[in-house]
């Protein structure tokens, strides 16, 4: 464990060495940039994919559900394929996630860019393997910052399709915490904190 200062705080937290190393190689960003539109990027080493999504589907729900299935339905234990396919849609193209694991420790990530919704095959634009916990941490910590900044109500109003997948998010974050693979983000609670105050009032 390595002590690191949290930005904007005079406190320090213990950050596992493997998380620091992972963040230098695999990165995920996601933001709501306009009403009904999201954009971000996925980077692994020198491979980088930028995406722009519209709200004709549920990208975060589908991604987190796929991650949940790999984690809590470990078909690899019985010698079966443990794989999740997730489709993300833009205005005129799609991005397919293919997540798989053979042992529950390492996850293989493949991203396929399709120029047409009905295209069954496309171009592999990113492919990598890394620690499953490192991958889950990178996705969840990015969404942790997003929802703390926007809040649940603002997310729904800006996305205008479905709610933030809070149950899936909490299950995955809880798993990371229990595995000792979580570092609190330095994002202030902001709007989400106000919503929690209303809930508890």
Backbone torsions as a table, in degrees:
resi	resn	phi	psi	omega
1	UNK	NA	141.5	179.5
2	UNK	-120.7	125.5	177.0
3	UNK	-72.1	130.9	178.0
4	UNK	-134.7	139.5	178.4
5	UNK	-76.5	136.7	175.6
6	UNK	-83.6	130.7	-178.4
7	UNK	-57.8	136.1	177.9
8	UNK	79.7	11.3	-178.7
9	UNK	-139.5	151.2	176.3
10	UNK	-94.4	9.7	178.6
11	UNK	-96.7	162.0	174.7
12	UNK	-123.3	153.4	178.2
13	UNK	-126.9	156.3	177.3
14	UNK	-87.6	116.2	-179.2
15	UNK	-106.3	122.6	179.0
16	UNK	-59.5	140.8	-179.2
17	UNK	-57.0	-40.1	-175.5
18	UNK	-68.0	-27.3	176.8
19	UNK	-71.2	-40.5	177.6
20	UNK	-59.7	-44.8	179.8
21	UNK	-64.9	-41.0	-179.4
22	UNK	-61.4	-42.0	-176.9
23	UNK	-65.7	-17.6	177.3
24	UNK	-81.4	-12.3	-174.7
25	UNK	-118.7	-46.7	-176.7
26	UNK	-113.4	127.3	-179.1
27	UNK	-134.6	145.2	177.4
28	UNK	-136.7	129.5	174.5
29	UNK	-127.7	149.7	-178.5
30	UNK	-154.6	131.4	-180.0
31	UNK	-150.7	150.6	173.2
32	UNK	-90.1	113.7	-171.6
33	UNK	-98.8	-17.5	178.4
34	UNK	-162.5	173.3	179.1
35	UNK	-62.0	121.4	178.4
36	UNK	73.6	15.5	-178.5
37	UNK	-134.9	138.6	177.3
38	UNK	-131.5	151.8	176.2
39	UNK	-148.3	165.4	179.6
40	UNK	173.0	-160.7	-177.7
41	UNK	-153.1	155.4	172.7
42	UNK	-127.3	127.1	-177.1
43	UNK	-131.7	136.7	173.8
44	UNK	-140.0	109.0	-176.3
45	UNK	60.5	-122.8	179.7
46	UNK	-91.6	-2.3	177.8
47	UNK	-88.2	133.7	-178.7
48	UNK	-145.9	136.1	179.4
49	UNK	-130.0	125.9	172.9
50	UNK	-102.9	143.1	-178.4
51	UNK	-132.8	153.8	175.2
52	UNK	-136.5	120.6	-172.3
53	UNK	-117.7	153.9	173.9
54	UNK	-120.7	163.7	-170.0
55	UNK	-88.8	41.6	172.2
56	UNK	-93.8	8.3	175.9
57	UNK	-150.4	-171.9	-178.1
58	UNK	-124.0	76.0	-172.9
59	UNK	-59.4	-45.2	-177.9
60	UNK	-70.5	-41.3	177.2
61	UNK	-59.3	-45.7	-178.2
62	UNK	-65.7	-41.0	179.8
63	UNK	-65.5	-49.7	-178.0
64	UNK	-66.5	-35.5	176.7
65	UNK	-64.3	-40.7	176.7
66	UNK	-62.5	-39.9	177.5
67	UNK	-66.3	-39.7	176.8
68	UNK	-60.6	-45.7	-177.8
69	UNK	-60.4	-42.1	179.4
70	UNK	-64.3	-37.2	-175.5
71	UNK	-77.6	-45.1	-171.1
72	UNK	-104.3	-1.7	172.1
73	UNK	-125.7	67.7	-171.4
74	UNK	-74.4	73.4	-176.1
75	UNK	-64.2	-18.4	178.7
76	UNK	-63.7	-23.5	179.9
77	UNK	-62.9	-32.6	-179.2
78	UNK	-97.6	16.8	177.1
79	UNK	77.7	13.7	179.2
80	UNK	-100.6	164.4	-179.8
81	UNK	-72.2	126.7	177.2
82	UNK	-107.5	96.7	-171.3
83	UNK	-144.4	145.2	175.7
84	UNK	-128.0	132.7	174.1
85	UNK	-107.8	128.3	-179.5
86	UNK	-128.8	127.9	179.3
87	UNK	-105.2	127.8	173.0
88	UNK	-112.5	138.9	-174.1
89	UNK	-120.2	134.7	171.2
90	UNK	-103.3	-160.0	-179.7
91	UNK	-67.7	-40.7	-176.1
92	UNK	-141.4	17.5	179.0
93	UNK	-151.1	172.8	179.7
94	UNK	-139.2	157.9	176.7
95	UNK	-124.7	121.4	-178.7
96	UNK	-101.7	127.3	171.2
97	UNK	-94.1	134.4	171.4
98	UNK	-124.2	108.8	-178.6
99	UNK	-109.9	131.5	179.8
100	UNK	-150.1	155.5	176.5
101	UNK	-145.9	143.9	177.1
102	UNK	-101.7	-16.9	-174.2
103	UNK	-136.2	-3.2	-179.0
104	UNK	80.8	-1.4	179.1
105	UNK	-109.8	-38.3	179.3
106	UNK	-112.8	136.4	178.4
107	UNK	-115.0	138.4	176.8
108	UNK	-100.7	127.0	-177.6
109	UNK	-116.6	124.0	176.5
110	UNK	-128.9	132.0	177.1
111	UNK	-115.9	129.0	-177.5
112	UNK	-119.9	121.9	178.9
113	UNK	-92.4	125.6	177.9
114	UNK	-117.8	128.4	-178.0
115	UNK	-79.3	-11.6	-179.1
116	UNK	-134.5	140.9	-179.3
117	UNK	-57.5	-34.8	-172.8
118	UNK	-93.7	4.1	179.1
119	UNK	-74.1	124.2	-178.4
120	UNK	-80.9	-26.4	177.6
121	UNK	-126.9	159.8	-179.2
122	UNK	-153.5	-157.9	-178.0
123	UNK	-100.5	128.1	174.9
124	UNK	-72.3	117.1	-175.8
125	UNK	-106.8	-12.7	175.5
126	UNK	-158.1	136.6	177.4
127	UNK	-150.3	127.2	-177.7
128	UNK	-158.4	163.2	172.4
129	UNK	-127.2	140.2	179.6
130	UNK	-156.7	173.4	176.6
131	UNK	-56.8	132.7	179.2
132	UNK	-58.5	-43.1	-179.5
133	UNK	-65.9	-36.9	177.4
134	UNK	-63.1	-44.4	179.1
135	UNK	-62.4	-47.3	-179.8
136	UNK	-62.8	-40.1	179.1
137	UNK	-60.6	-45.2	-177.2
138	UNK	-63.0	-40.9	178.4
139	UNK	-67.4	-49.4	-173.4
140	UNK	-70.5	-38.1	-179.6
141	UNK	-68.1	-32.0	176.4
142	UNK	-67.1	-42.3	178.5
143	UNK	-71.9	-29.3	175.9
144	UNK	-60.8	-44.3	177.2
145	UNK	-64.6	-42.0	-178.3
146	UNK	-60.5	-49.9	-173.4
147	UNK	-75.1	-28.9	175.1
148	UNK	-67.9	-34.4	-179.8
149	UNK	-75.2	-46.3	-174.3
150	UNK	-85.3	-40.7	-170.6
151	UNK	86.5	160.2	-176.3
152	UNK	-68.7	-41.4	-178.3
153	UNK	-68.8	-44.8	178.8
154	UNK	-62.8	-37.4	178.3
155	UNK	-59.5	-49.6	-177.9
156	UNK	-64.0	-39.3	-179.6
157	UNK	-67.8	-34.6	-179.0
158	UNK	-83.0	-35.6	-179.4
159	UNK	-79.3	-39.6	174.6
160	UNK	57.0	40.2	174.2
161	UNK	-139.9	-52.5	177.3
162	UNK	-150.8	171.5	-179.0
163	UNK	-79.4	162.2	172.4
164	UNK	-60.4	133.9	-176.6
165	UNK	-73.3	70.1	-170.0
166	UNK	-64.7	-39.6	-178.4
167	UNK	-63.8	-47.7	178.0
168	UNK	-61.8	-42.2	-179.6
169	UNK	-59.7	-47.6	-178.4
170	UNK	-65.3	-40.2	178.8
171	UNK	-60.5	-43.2	-178.7
172	UNK	-72.1	-40.0	178.1
173	UNK	-65.0	-41.4	177.9
174	UNK	-60.6	-41.2	179.1
175	UNK	-62.3	-44.1	179.5
176	UNK	-63.4	-41.4	178.8
177	UNK	-63.1	-45.3	-179.0
178	UNK	-64.4	-29.9	178.6
179	UNK	-85.3	1.6	-178.3
180	UNK	69.1	29.2	-174.0
181	UNK	-120.2	39.4	-178.5
182	UNK	-134.0	133.5	173.4
183	UNK	-119.1	123.2	-179.6
184	UNK	-56.6	135.5	177.9
185	UNK	-74.2	157.5	-179.5
186	UNK	-91.3	8.3	178.4
187	UNK	-71.9	128.7	177.5
188	UNK	-70.1	149.7	-176.1
189	UNK	-61.0	-38.5	175.5
190	UNK	55.0	-126.2	-175.5
191	UNK	-60.4	-39.7	179.9
192	UNK	-61.0	-37.0	178.0
193	UNK	-63.1	-41.5	177.3
194	UNK	-62.6	-39.9	179.2
195	UNK	-65.0	-39.4	179.1
196	UNK	-67.2	-35.3	176.3
197	UNK	-62.2	-42.0	177.6
198	UNK	-62.7	-40.8	-179.0
199	UNK	-63.7	-38.8	-175.5
200	UNK	-87.7	-7.2	-179.0
201	UNK	-74.1	NA	NA
